[in-house]
Amino acid sequence: MAGSEAAWQAAQLGVPVVIHEMRPKVETFAHRTGNLAEMVCSNSFRSDDSEQNAVGLLHWEMRAAGGLIMDMATKHRLPAGGALAVDRDPFAESVTAALKAHPLVTVSYEEITALPDNGHWIIATGPLTSGALAQAVQEETGADALAFFDAIAPIVYFDSIDMNVAWMQSRYDKGETEEERTAYLNCPMTKDQYEAFIDALLAAEKAEFKEGETAGYFDGCLPIEVMAERGRETLRFGPMKPVGLTNAHDPANKPYAVVQLRRDNALGTLFNIVGFQTKMKYGAQAHVLRMIPGLHVAKFARLGGIHRNTFLNSPTLLDEQMRLKSKPHIRFAGQITGVEGYVESAAMGLLAGRMAAAEIKGETLPEVPRTSAMGALVHHITGGAEAKTFQPMNVNFGLFPPLDGVRGGRRGRKDRYKGYTDRAKEDWQTWLAPQSSLAAE
Ligand SMILES: Cc1cc2nc3c(=O)[nH]c(=O)nc-3n(C[C@H](O)[C@H](O)[C@H](O)COP(=O)(O)OP(=O)(O)OC[C@H]3O[C@@H](n4cnc5c(N)ncnc54)[C@H](O)[C@@H]3O)c2cc1C
């Protein structure tokens, strides 16, 4: 996804590109063909609504930038209501054909096993980056900077949390500053609520690991349901322990268990549920999580999961131009940068392709507007996200700088989202416009 889009964008700006693709010579457990831009699982690009949905806005921005992935997805769309479902094989075949037909693109079928010493490179090898290259990246960046699994705890929009039930406090009030002493958001449970929660967790439908996916699966990120299977009290002695906390709304009553959430972005609009990685299926997951007091009407920016996924700690490793700080002739793009999903991956390819082409032509593109979906996402991965707890992210409105003068909460949502998307479209076009001259140079 990302590599195809990056190559297309750079070539359209007049820069010759070689795509190095290891398939079909070297396979992954998820891909089936040798096509570029193969959709490995679902055939959906999710919502196509560019007024009320952040991923739909990303579609719009990619179309405005002449994106190949969106163009071919639209040509091969299948009926799916408001979603953009895609006829996967003709889609991938047409992306491959368009790239091969481009006079400035060459496709070379081989595995890249080391970090190149010179030239201009974009590494967009995805969640299933081959072992040799992953090792080379790890040697360059350090063992802790490259993950092989994501263990995603669900992320909640702050404005959907009931603060009449929840309160802010760090365990044992630890911290030098008031901000640190109140860094966590706490949701209290009585014994009955805890027992009902454990029952629902054990009964919930879970997703299975795919074959080949579990190698290296480790104890440090056990799903909450696996902890609950080990014993009904395990969670109460783990991520739900109630010690060192006093319920600000009811100081006399000690909670039986506490679910903690931690700020997930600098804006403070998103909070992740600490230690709550899970393989519960999405429908069941939302139902079970809404049993947590304070989260009964929670809106999720993303639900939890555990997957095989190779990704960088981008907030510490990449600059705002998506370059590896230690080797700036190498950019990264796609899921390996810590975005999640076909559309987000292709979007980061689009940016990396444009940035690399501009650089080769002796220019530096200005910062991508943070008010656009592209800018919100690239800013999140290259600096806005918490580096210590960095996990892959879907595009969502929680990543956007707040709008002045719009109503908060559920009631104001429609106007607020329209406000975000109107602002994004205008700023994105303003960013794109001067780049048309690059192609002519
Ligand atoms: C099992 C699985 C299921 C997924 N399901 C979905 C889903 O349903 N919906 C969704 O939106 N997202 C899904 N994703 C997440 C993700 O968005 C997609 O994997 C997406 O394709 C990522 O785009 P990308 O361009 O970063 O990587 P990819 O599309 O995987 O492209 C990377 C390319 O690099 C090649 N490559 C890897 N290593 C090397 C090397 N050393 N040398 C040369 N070539 C190399 C690979 O063969 C591949 O063609 C899934 C991921 C996985 C692993």
The ligand as a Tripos MOL2 file, in Angstrom:
@<TRIPOS>MOLECULE
LIG
   53    58     1     0     0
SMALL
NO_CHARGES

@<TRIPOS>ATOM
      1 C1         -2.7370  -10.4100    8.9750 C.3       1 LIG1
      2 C2         -3.0420   -8.9660    8.7820 C.ar      1 LIG1
      3 C3         -4.3480   -8.5480    8.5560 C.ar      1 LIG1
      4 C4         -4.6480   -7.1920    8.3500 C.ar      1 LIG1
      5 N1         -5.9280   -6.8280    8.0960 N.ar      1 LIG1
      6 C5         -6.2200   -5.5320    7.8340 C.ar      1 LIG1
      7 C6         -7.5480   -5.1580    7.4810 C.ar      1 LIG1
      8 O1         -8.4310   -5.9900    7.4130 O.2       1 LIG1
      9 N2         -7.8060   -3.8440    7.2350 N.ar      1 LIG1
     10 C7         -6.8270   -2.9040    7.2890 C.ar      1 LIG1
     11 O2         -7.1280   -1.7320    7.0150 O.2       1 LIG1
     12 N3         -5.5660   -3.2270    7.6350 N.ar      1 LIG1
     13 C8         -5.2360   -4.5200    7.9040 C.ar      1 LIG1
     14 N4         -3.9510   -4.8770    8.2570 N.ar      1 LIG1
     15 C9         -2.9870   -3.8240    8.5730 C.3       1 LIG1
     16 C10        -2.2730   -3.0660    7.4590 C.3       1 LIG1
     17 O3         -2.9520   -1.8910    7.2310 O.3       1 LIG1
     18 C11        -2.0300   -3.7370    6.1820 C.3       1 LIG1
     19 O4         -1.1550   -4.7980    6.4620 O.3       1 LIG1
     20 C12        -1.4090   -2.8140    5.0930 C.3       1 LIG1
     21 O5         -1.2380   -3.5830    3.9550 O.3       1 LIG1
     22 C13        -0.1020   -2.1610    5.4990 C.3       1 LIG1
     23 O6          0.3990   -1.4160    4.3990 O.3       1 LIG1
     24 P1          1.9770   -1.2550    4.1870 P.3       1 LIG1
     25 O7          2.1760   -0.6160    2.8780 O.co2     1 LIG1
     26 O8          2.5750   -0.6250    5.3590 O.co2     1 LIG1
     27 O9          2.5230   -2.7790    4.1330 O.3       1 LIG1
     28 P2          2.1960   -3.9150    3.0600 P.3       1 LIG1
     29 O10         0.9710   -3.6160    2.2950 O.co2     1 LIG1
     30 O11         2.3120   -5.2050    3.7850 O.co2     1 LIG1
     31 O12         3.4070   -3.7720    2.0480 O.3       1 LIG1
     32 C14         4.7290   -4.0940    2.4360 C.3       1 LIG1
     33 C15         5.3950   -4.7720    1.2680 C.3       1 LIG1
     34 O13         6.7800   -4.9080    1.5390 O.3       1 LIG1
     35 C16         7.2070   -6.1960    1.1270 C.3       1 LIG1
     36 N5          8.4170   -6.5070    1.8960 N.ar      1 LIG1
     37 C17         8.5190   -6.8050    3.2090 C.ar      1 LIG1
     38 N6          9.8130   -6.9660    3.5440 N.ar      1 LIG1
     39 C18        10.5460   -6.7390    2.4210 C.ar      1 LIG1
     40 C19        11.9380   -6.7320    2.1400 C.ar      1 LIG1
     41 N7         12.8540   -6.9730    3.0830 N.pl3     1 LIG1
     42 N8         12.3450   -6.4600    0.8610 N.ar      1 LIG1
     43 C20        11.4350   -6.2180   -0.1190 C.ar      1 LIG1
     44 N9         10.1030   -6.2170    0.1040 N.ar      1 LIG1
     45 C21         9.6700   -6.4550    1.3660 C.ar      1 LIG1
     46 C22         6.0040   -7.0780    1.3810 C.3       1 LIG1
     47 O14         6.0360   -8.2350    0.5600 O.3       1 LIG1
     48 C23         4.8370   -6.1590    1.0200 C.3       1 LIG1
     49 O15         4.4790   -6.2620   -0.3200 O.3       1 LIG1
     50 C24        -3.6200   -6.2150    8.4410 C.ar      1 LIG1
     51 C25        -2.3150   -6.6220    8.7030 C.ar      1 LIG1
     52 C26        -2.0160   -7.9790    8.8560 C.ar      1 LIG1
     53 C27        -0.5960   -8.4020    9.1200 C.3       1 LIG1
@<TRIPOS>BOND
     1     1     2 1
     2     2     3 ar
     3     2    52 ar
     4     3     4 ar
     5     4     5 ar
     6     4    50 ar
     7     5     6 ar
     8     6     7 ar
     9     6    13 1
    10     7     8 2
    11     7     9 ar
    12     9    10 ar
    13    10    11 2
    14    10    12 ar
    15    12    13 ar
    16    13    14 ar
    17    14    15 1
    18    14    50 ar
    19    15    16 1
    20    16    17 1
    21    16    18 1
    22    18    19 1
    23    18    20 1
    24    20    21 1
    25    20    22 1
    26    22    23 1
    27    23    24 1
    28    24    25 2
    29    24    26 1
    30    24    27 1
    31    27    28 1
    32    28    29 2
    33    28    30 1
    34    28    31 1
    35    31    32 1
    36    32    33 1
    37    33    34 1
    38    33    48 1
    39    34    35 1
    40    35    36 1
    41    35    46 1
    42    36    37 ar
    43    36    45 ar
    44    37    38 ar
    45    38    39 ar
    46    39    40 ar
    47    39    45 ar
    48    40    41 1
    49    40    42 ar
    50    42    43 ar
    51    43    44 ar
    52    44    45 ar
    53    46    47 1
    54    46    48 1
    55    48    49 1
    56    50    51 ar
    57    51    52 ar
    58    52    53 1
@<TRIPOS>SUBSTRUCTURE
     1 LIG1         1 GROUP 0 **** ****
